Amino acid sequence: MKQDIVVIANGAPYGSESLFNALRLAIALNEQGGITLKLFLMSDAVSAALAGQAPAEGYNLRQMLEILLAQGVTIRLCKTCTDARGIT
């Protein structure tokens, strides 16, 4: 029986490593298998998937989200949070 896991991330992209670590955890959990993983982005984390970002820190959050999507992970964004930030 597969276990359902929801990772809720709310850290600002590139402001700290909290969102990066949440995505690393999600990728690692999903790669182990035996689970159904879902990712919910809220607060400032909703801006992680915006196109055109060119991060200088050496990691790319959008790319990490694309990996999770390619692995079949369901990713949802908080509608209130996206509206507040002008993201459609």
N, CA, C and O atoms as a printed pandas DataFrame, in Angstrom:
     atom_number atom_name residue_name chain_id  residue_number  x_coord  y_coord  z_coord
0              1         N          MET        A               1    0.841   -1.187    0.000
1              2        CA          MET        A               1    0.000    0.000    0.000
2              3         C          MET        A               1    0.882    1.245    0.000
3              4         O          MET        A               1    1.791    1.386    0.819
4              5         N          LYS        A               2    0.594    2.135   -0.931
5              6        CA          LYS        A               2    1.365    3.369   -1.029
6              7         C          LYS        A               2    0.935    4.363    0.041
7              8         O          LYS        A               2   -0.241    4.473    0.389
8              9         N          GLN        A               3    1.912    5.068    0.539
9             10        CA          GLN        A               3    1.651    6.110    1.530
10            11         C          GLN        A               3    1.506    7.441    0.810
11            12         O          GLN        A               3    2.277    7.732   -0.105
12            13         N          ASP        A               4    0.538    8.249    1.202
13            14        CA          ASP        A               4    0.339    9.581    0.639
14            15         C          ASP        A               4    1.098   10.592    1.480
15            16         O          ASP        A               4    0.948   10.636    2.701
16            17         N          ILE        A               5    1.915   11.404    0.820
17            18        CA          ILE        A               5    2.685   12.444    1.505
18            19         C          ILE        A               5    2.452   13.778    0.787
19            20         O          ILE        A               5    2.524   13.856   -0.439
20            21         N          VAL        A               6    2.177   14.809    1.562
21            22        CA          VAL        A               6    2.042   16.166    1.036
22            23         C          VAL        A               6    3.159   17.012    1.644
23            24         O          VAL        A               6    3.292   17.109    2.864
24            25         N          VAL        A               7    3.950   17.615    0.777
25            26        CA          VAL        A               7    4.983   18.550    1.224
26            27         C          VAL        A               7    4.424   19.951    1.004
27            28         O          VAL        A               7    4.050   20.311   -0.112
28            29         N          ILE        A               8    4.371   20.736    2.074
29            30        CA          ILE        A               8    3.887   22.111    1.994
30            31         C          ILE        A               8    5.089   23.032    2.147
31            32         O          ILE        A               8    5.784   23.004    3.163
32            33         N          ALA        A               9    5.323   23.849    1.125
33            34        CA          ALA        A               9    6.477   24.743    1.130
34            35         C          ALA        A               9    5.996   26.185    1.047
35            36         O          ALA        A               9    5.098   26.502    0.267
36            37         N          ASN        A              10    6.595   27.057    1.853
37            38        CA          ASN        A              10    6.186   28.462    1.829
38            39         C          ASN        A              10    7.369   29.426    1.851
39            40         O          ASN        A              10    7.163   30.633    1.976
40            41         N          GLY        A              11    8.581   28.938    1.736
41            42        CA          GLY        A              11    9.758   29.800    1.788
42            43         C          GLY        A              11    9.960   30.580    0.499
43            44         O          GLY        A              11    9.627   30.112   -0.590
44            45         N          ALA        A              12   10.504   31.762    0.643
45            46        CA          ALA        A              12   10.785   32.594   -0.524
46            47         C          ALA        A              12   11.894   31.962   -1.362
47            48         O          ALA        A              12   12.888   31.483   -0.816
48            49         N          PRO        A              13   11.730   31.959   -2.677
49            50        CA          PRO        A              13   12.798   31.421   -3.514
50            51         C          PRO        A              13   14.029   32.319   -3.413
51            52         O          PRO        A              13   13.935   33.543   -3.502
52            53         N          TYR        A              14   15.162   31.694   -3.228
53            54        CA          TYR        A              14   16.468   32.350   -3.215
54            55         C          TYR        A              14   16.685   33.310   -2.054
55            56         O          TYR        A              14   17.772   33.877   -1.947
56            57         N          GLY        A              15   15.699   33.523   -1.172
57            58        CA          GLY        A              15   15.903   34.374   -0.010
58            59         C          GLY        A              15   16.558   33.615    1.132
59            60         O          GLY        A              15   17.288   34.181    1.946
60            61         N          SER        A              16   16.279   32.328    1.168
61            62        CA          SER        A              16   16.878   31.422    2.142
62            63         C          SER        A              16   16.903   30.052    1.480
63            64         O          SER        A              16   16.525   29.915    0.317
64            65         N          GLU        A              17   17.332   29.073    2.191
65            66        CA          GLU        A              17   17.381   27.738    1.608
66            67         C          GLU        A              17   16.172   26.883    1.980
67            68         O          GLU        A              17   16.157   25.690    1.677
68            69         N          SER        A              18   15.169   27.451    2.621
69            70        CA          SER        A              18   14.037   26.635    3.079
70            71         C          SER        A              18   13.263   26.016    1.918
71            72         O          SER        A              18   12.894   24.843    1.991
72            73         N          LEU        A              19   13.008   26.765    0.856
73            74        CA          LEU        A              19   12.294   26.198   -0.290
74            75         C          LEU        A              19   13.181   25.192   -1.016
75            76         O          LEU        A              19   12.709   24.131   -1.423
76            77         N          PHE        A              20   14.446   25.515   -1.178
77            78        CA          PHE        A              20   15.402   24.596   -1.801
78            79         C          PHE        A              20   15.422   23.268   -1.048
79            80         O          PHE        A              20   15.387   22.204   -1.665
80            81         N          ASN        A              21   15.480   23.325    0.274
81            82        CA          ASN        A              21   15.511   22.105    1.074
82            83         C          ASN        A              21   14.196   21.333    0.984
83            84         O          ASN        A              21   14.207   20.103    0.974
84            85         N          ALA        A              22   13.079   22.025    0.919
85            86        CA          ALA        A              22   11.787   21.355    0.763
86            87         C          ALA        A              22   11.728   20.612   -0.567
87            88         O          ALA        A              22   11.209   19.498   -0.634
88            89         N          LEU        A              23   12.253   21.220   -1.618
89            90        CA          LEU        A              23   12.247   20.575   -2.932
90            91         C          LEU        A              23   13.232   19.414   -2.977
91            92         O          LEU        A              23   12.955   18.390   -3.602
92            93         N          ARG        A              24   14.373   19.564   -2.324
93            94        CA          ARG        A              24   15.330   18.443   -2.240
94            95         C          ARG        A              24   14.691   17.266   -1.520
95            96         O          ARG        A              24   14.831   16.122   -1.952
96            97         N          LEU        A              25   13.992   17.538   -0.428
97            98        CA          LEU        A              25   13.304   16.494    0.318
98            99         C          LEU        A              25   12.252   15.815   -0.560
99           100         O          LEU        A              25   12.154   14.589   -0.586
100          101         N          ALA        A              26   11.473   16.616   -1.273
101          102        CA          ALA        A              26   10.426   16.060   -2.138
102          103         C          ALA        A              26   11.020   15.153   -3.213
103          104         O          ALA        A              26   10.499   14.067   -3.468
104          105         N          ILE        A              27   12.102   15.591   -3.839
105          106        CA          ILE        A              27   12.751   14.782   -4.880
106          107         C          ILE        A              27   13.277   13.477   -4.276
107          108         O          ILE        A              27   13.084   12.404   -4.848
108          109         N          ALA        A              28   13.934   13.571   -3.133
109          110        CA          ALA        A              28   14.500   12.374   -2.491
110          111         C          ALA        A              28   13.403   11.396   -2.087
111          112         O          ALA        A              28   13.537   10.193   -2.312
112          113         N          LEU        A              29   12.320   11.893   -1.495
113          114        CA          LEU        A              29   11.211   11.021   -1.104
114          115         C          LEU        A              29   10.611   10.333   -2.316
115          116         O          LEU        A              29   10.348    9.131   -2.292
116          117         N          ASN        A              30   10.400   11.094   -3.364
117          118        CA          ASN        A              30    9.761   10.541   -4.556
118          119         C          ASN        A              30   10.650    9.504   -5.229
119          120         O          ASN        A              30   10.149    8.511   -5.757
120          121         N          GLU        A              31   11.959    9.722   -5.218
121          122        CA          GLU        A              31   12.877    8.786   -5.861
122          123         C          GLU        A              31   12.980    7.472   -5.093
123          124         O          GLU        A              31   13.349    6.451   -5.673
124          125         N          GLN        A              32   12.662    7.478   -3.804
125          126        CA          GLN        A              32   12.683    6.237   -3.026
126          127         C          GLN        A              32   11.540    5.317   -3.413
127          128         O          GLN        A              32   11.635    4.100   -3.256
128          129         N          GLY        A              33   10.465    5.895   -3.916
129          130        CA          GLY        A              33    9.322    5.100   -4.344
130          131         C          GLY        A              33    8.447    4.666   -3.179
131          132         O          GLY        A              33    8.746    4.925   -2.013
132          133         N          GLY        A              34    7.359    3.999   -3.532
133          134        CA          GLY        A              34    6.440    3.497   -2.520
134          135         C          GLY        A              34    5.526    4.541   -1.922
135          136         O          GLY        A              34    4.832    4.269   -0.942
136          137         N          ILE        A              35    5.512    5.733   -2.496
137          138        CA          ILE        A              35    4.671    6.817   -1.982
138          139         C          ILE        A              35    3.945    7.507   -3.132
139          140         O          ILE        A              35    4.332    7.392   -4.295
140          141         N          THR        A              36    2.901    8.214   -2.781
141          142        CA          THR        A              36    2.265    9.154   -3.698
142          143         C          THR        A              36    2.540   10.532   -3.118
143          144         O          THR        A              36    2.057   10.867   -2.037
144          145         N          LEU        A              37    3.315   11.326   -3.837
145          146        CA          LEU        A              37    3.760   12.629   -3.337
146          147         C          LEU        A              37    2.992   13.752   -4.013
147          148         O          LEU        A              37    2.750   13.728   -5.220
148          149         N          LYS        A              38    2.619   14.724   -3.215
149          150        CA          LYS        A              38    2.012   15.957   -3.715
150          151         C          LYS        A              38    2.766   17.119   -3.101
151          152         O          LYS        A              38    3.212   17.046   -1.956
152          153         N          LEU        A              39    2.906   18.191   -3.864
153          154        CA          LEU        A              39    3.606   19.385   -3.408
154          155         C          LEU        A              39    2.644   20.560   -3.464
155          156         O          LEU        A              39    1.989   20.799   -4.479
156          157         N          PHE        A              40    2.569   21.291   -2.357
157          158        CA          PHE        A              40    1.708   22.468   -2.291
158          159         C          PHE        A              40    2.584   23.672   -1.982
159          160         O          PHE        A              40    3.243   23.722   -0.943
160          161         N          LEU        A              41    2.585   24.643   -2.895
161          162        CA          LEU        A              41    3.363   25.874   -2.716
162          163         C          LEU        A              41    2.432   26.992   -2.273
163          164         O          LEU        A              41    1.375   27.214   -2.864
164          165         N          MET        A              42    2.850   27.694   -1.215
165          166        CA          MET        A              42    2.054   28.815   -0.740
166          167         C          MET        A              42    2.981   29.960   -0.343
167          168         O          MET        A              42    4.203   29.808   -0.357
168          169         N          SER        A              43    2.412   31.080    0.004
169          170        CA          SER        A              43    3.165   32.263    0.381
170          171         C          SER        A              43    4.143   32.612   -0.747
171          172         O          SER        A              43    3.785   32.507   -1.920
172          173         N          ASP        A              44    5.360   33.020   -0.414
173          174        CA          ASP        A              44    6.318   33.437   -1.439
174          175         C          ASP        A              44    6.829   32.291   -2.308
175          176         O          ASP        A              44    7.416   32.536   -3.362
176          177         N          ALA        A              45    6.617   31.053   -1.887
177          178        CA          ALA        A              45    7.082   29.900   -2.675
178          179         C          ALA        A              45    6.396   29.813   -4.035
179          180         O          ALA        A              45    6.925   29.182   -4.950
180          181         N          VAL        A              46    5.223   30.438   -4.183
181          182        CA          VAL        A              46    4.507   30.349   -5.461
182          183         C          VAL        A              46    5.284   30.985   -6.609
183          184         O          VAL        A              46    5.032   30.662   -7.770
184          185         N          SER        A              47    6.211   31.869   -6.314
185          186        CA          SER        A              47    6.964   32.529   -7.384
186          187         C          SER        A              47    8.164   31.713   -7.870
187          188         O          SER        A              47    8.886   32.158   -8.762
188          189         N          ALA        A              48    8.384   30.543   -7.308
189          190        CA          ALA        A              48    9.539   29.722   -7.680
190          191         C          ALA        A              48    9.479   29.230   -9.123
191          192         O          ALA        A              48   10.520   28.999   -9.739
192          193         N          ALA        A              49    8.288   29.069   -9.664
193          194        CA          ALA        A              49    8.146   28.493  -10.995
194          195         C          ALA        A              49    8.054   29.531  -12.108
195          196         O          ALA        A              49    7.840   29.175  -13.267
196          197         N          LEU        A              50    8.211   30.788  -11.778
197          198        CA          LEU        A              50    8.117   31.826  -12.807
198          199         C          LEU        A              50    9.212   31.660  -13.854
199          200         O          LEU        A              50   10.367   31.388  -13.527
200          201         N          ALA        A              51    8.837   31.826  -15.100
201          202        CA          ALA        A              51    9.794   31.720  -16.205
202          203         C          ALA        A              51   10.755   32.900  -16.203
203          204         O          ALA        A              51   10.437   33.973  -15.692
204          205         N          GLY        A              52   11.920   32.692  -16.773
205          206        CA          GLY        A              52   12.879   33.770  -16.963
206          207         C          GLY        A              52   13.797   34.038  -15.798
207          208         O          GLY        A              52   14.551   35.011  -15.829
208          209         N          GLN        A              53   13.762   33.215  -14.777
209          210        CA          GLN        A              53   14.642   33.425  -13.640
210          211         C          GLN        A              53   16.055   32.964  -14.005
211          212         O          GLN        A              53   16.237   31.951  -14.680
212          213         N          ALA        A              54   17.036   33.716  -13.551
213          214        CA          ALA        A              54   18.438   33.376  -13.785
214          215         C          ALA        A              54   19.179   33.427  -12.451
215          216         O          ALA        A              54   19.929   34.369  -12.194
216          217         N          PRO        A              55   18.975   32.432  -11.614
217          218        CA          PRO        A              55   19.579   32.454  -10.275
218          219         C          PRO        A              55   21.095   32.320  -10.340
219          220         O          PRO        A              55   21.636   31.614  -11.191
220          221         N          ALA        A              56   21.763   33.006   -9.432
221          222        CA          ALA        A              56   23.221   32.978   -9.393
222          223         C          ALA        A              56   23.757   32.040   -8.325
223          224         O          ALA        A              56   24.963   31.803   -8.261
224          225         N          GLU        A              57   22.881   31.504   -7.487
225          226        CA          GLU        A              57   23.331   30.706   -6.351
226          227         C          GLU        A              57   23.831   29.316   -6.702
227          228         O          GLU        A              57   24.420   28.651   -5.849
228          229         N          GLY        A              58   23.619   28.857   -7.921
229          230        CA          GLY        A              58   24.078   27.534   -8.287
230          231         C          GLY        A              58   22.984   26.489   -8.320
231          232         O          GLY        A              58   23.227   25.365   -8.759
232          233         N          TYR        A              59   21.794   26.822   -7.872
233          234        CA          TYR        A              59   20.674   25.899   -8.007
234          235         C          TYR        A              59   19.491   26.655   -8.581
235          236         O          TYR        A              59   19.348   27.864   -8.395
236          237         N          ASN        A              60   18.647   25.913   -9.282
237          238        CA          ASN        A              60   17.535   26.516   -9.980
238          239         C          ASN        A              60   16.240   25.850   -9.502
239          240         O          ASN        A              60   15.989   24.682   -9.800
240          241         N          LEU        A              61   15.442   26.585   -8.777
241          242        CA          LEU        A              61   14.220   26.028   -8.210
242          243         C          LEU        A              61   13.216   25.637   -9.283
243          244         O          LEU        A              61   12.526   24.626   -9.149
244          245         N          ARG        A              62   13.131   26.416  -10.328
245          246        CA          ARG        A              62   12.217   26.069  -11.427
246          247         C          ARG        A              62   12.605   24.719  -12.022
247          248         O          ARG        A              62   11.739   23.903  -12.337
248          249         N          GLN        A              63   13.898   24.488  -12.174
249          250        CA          GLN        A              63   14.384   23.219  -12.702
250          251         C          GLN        A              63   14.028   22.058  -11.764
251          252         O          GLN        A              63   13.670   20.972  -12.217
252          253         N          MET        A              64   14.130   22.300  -10.467
253          254        CA          MET        A              64   13.768   21.269   -9.495
254          255         C          MET        A              64   12.269   20.953   -9.579
255          256         O          MET        A              64   11.870   19.795   -9.464
256          257         N          LEU        A              65   11.454   21.974   -9.779
257          258        CA          LEU        A              65   10.019   21.756   -9.944
258          259         C          LEU        A              65    9.733   20.965  -11.220
259          260         O          LEU        A              65    8.839   20.118  -11.240
260          261         N          GLU        A              66   10.486   21.238  -12.278
261          262        CA          GLU        A              66   10.316   20.501  -13.530
262          263         C          GLU        A              66   10.680   19.032  -13.349
263          264         O          GLU        A              66   10.044   18.163  -13.946
264          265         N          ILE        A              67   11.692   18.742  -12.536
265          266        CA          ILE        A              67   12.062   17.354  -12.236
266          267         C          ILE        A              67   10.901   16.649  -11.550
267          268         O          ILE        A              67   10.539   15.530  -11.913
268          269         N          LEU        A              68   10.317   17.318  -10.547
269          270        CA          LEU        A              68    9.189   16.721   -9.828
270          271         C          LEU        A              68    7.999   16.482  -10.763
271          272         O          LEU        A              68    7.350   15.439  -10.689
272          273         N          LEU        A              69    7.721   17.433  -11.626
273          274        CA          LEU        A              69    6.627   17.252  -12.586
274          275         C          LEU        A              69    6.907   16.072  -13.508
275          276         O          LEU        A              69    6.010   15.275  -13.784
276          277         N          ALA        A              70    8.146   15.956  -13.987
277          278        CA          ALA        A              70    8.516   14.846  -14.867
278          279         C          ALA        A              70    8.392   13.505  -14.149
279          280         O          ALA        A              70    8.150   12.479  -14.785
280          281         N          GLN        A              71    8.555   13.511  -12.833
281          282        CA          GLN        A              71    8.407   12.294  -12.034
282          283         C          GLN        A              71    6.947   11.995  -11.707
283          284         O          GLN        A              71    6.651   10.999  -11.047
284          285         N          GLY        A              72    6.034   12.852  -12.163
285          286        CA          GLY        A              72    4.616   12.620  -11.952
286          287         C          GLY        A              72    4.047   13.176  -10.663
287          288         O          GLY        A              72    2.932   12.828  -10.276
288          289         N          VAL        A              73    4.802   14.037   -9.993
289          290        CA          VAL        A              73    4.328   14.640   -8.749
290          291         C          VAL        A              73    3.296   15.721   -9.070
291          292         O          VAL        A              73    3.496   16.530   -9.977
292          293         N          THR        A              74    2.211   15.729   -8.334
293          294        CA          THR        A              74    1.196   16.767   -8.462
294          295         C          THR        A              74    1.677   17.995   -7.699
295          296         O          THR        A              74    2.029   17.908   -6.522
296          297         N          ILE        A              75    1.689   19.148   -8.385
297          298        CA          ILE        A              75    2.103   20.403   -7.751
298          299         C          ILE        A              75    0.941   21.385   -7.845
299          300         O          ILE        A              75    0.398   21.632   -8.921
300          301         N          ARG        A              76    0.583   21.926   -6.712
301          302        CA          ARG        A              76   -0.501   22.910   -6.646
302          303         C          ARG        A              76    0.013   24.179   -5.992
303          304         O          ARG        A              76    0.921   24.145   -5.161
304          305         N          LEU        A              77   -0.584   25.302   -6.383
305          306        CA          LEU        A              77   -0.229   26.597   -5.818
306          307         C          LEU        A              77   -1.450   27.193   -5.135
307          308         O          LEU        A              77   -2.576   27.045   -5.611
308          309         N          CYS        A              78   -1.220   27.860   -4.030
309          310        CA          CYS        A              78   -2.282   28.541   -3.300
310          311         C          CYS        A              78   -2.831   29.685   -4.165
311          312         O          CYS        A              78   -2.088   30.583   -4.560
312          313         N          LYS        A              79   -4.123   29.642   -4.452
313          314        CA          LYS        A              79   -4.731   30.666   -5.301
314          315         C          LYS        A              79   -4.684   32.047   -4.650
315          316         O          LYS        A              79   -4.411   33.032   -5.335
316          317         N          THR        A              80   -4.937   32.140   -3.374
317          318        CA          THR        A              80   -4.886   33.422   -2.676
318          319         C          THR        A              80   -3.474   34.004   -2.760
319          320         O          THR        A              80   -3.300   35.206   -2.955
320          321         N          CYS        A              81   -2.475   33.143   -2.612
321          322        CA          CYS        A              81   -1.073   33.588   -2.636
322          323         C          CYS        A              81   -0.653   34.051   -4.041
323          324         O          CYS        A              81    0.062   35.043   -4.182
324          325         N          THR        A              82   -1.103   33.326   -5.078
325          326        CA          THR        A              82   -0.757   33.739   -6.434
326          327         C          THR        A              82   -1.447   35.049   -6.791
327          328         O          THR        A              82   -0.835   35.930   -7.395
328          329         N          ASP        A              83   -2.727   35.182   -6.418
329          330        CA          ASP        A              83   -3.458   36.422   -6.684
330          331         C          ASP        A              83   -2.783   37.618   -6.015
331          332         O          ASP        A              83   -2.662   38.687   -6.615
332          333         N          ALA        A              84   -2.348   37.434   -4.780
333          334        CA          ALA        A              84   -1.724   38.528   -4.041
334          335         C          ALA        A              84   -0.411   38.974   -4.678
335          336         O          ALA        A              84    0.021   40.110   -4.479
336          337         N          ARG        A              85    0.232   38.078   -5.449
337          338        CA          ARG        A              85    1.513   38.383   -6.077
338          339         C          ARG        A              85    1.388   38.662   -7.563
339          340         O          ARG        A              85    2.400   38.828   -8.243
340          341         N          GLY        A              86    0.175   38.716   -8.079
341          342        CA          GLY        A              86   -0.037   39.019   -9.487
342          343         C          GLY        A              86    0.365   37.898  -10.414
343          344         O          GLY        A              86    0.692   38.139  -11.576
344          345         N          ILE        A              87    0.345   36.660   -9.911
345          346        CA          ILE        A              87    0.702   35.496  -10.725
346          347         C          ILE        A              87   -0.579   34.821  -11.187
347          348         O          ILE        A              87   -1.468   34.534  -10.386
348          349         N          THR        A              88   -0.662   34.569  -12.494
349          350        CA          THR        A              88   -1.875   33.919  -13.042
350          351         C          THR        A              88   -1.564   32.504  -13.462
351          352         O          THR        A              88   -2.447   31.795  -13.944
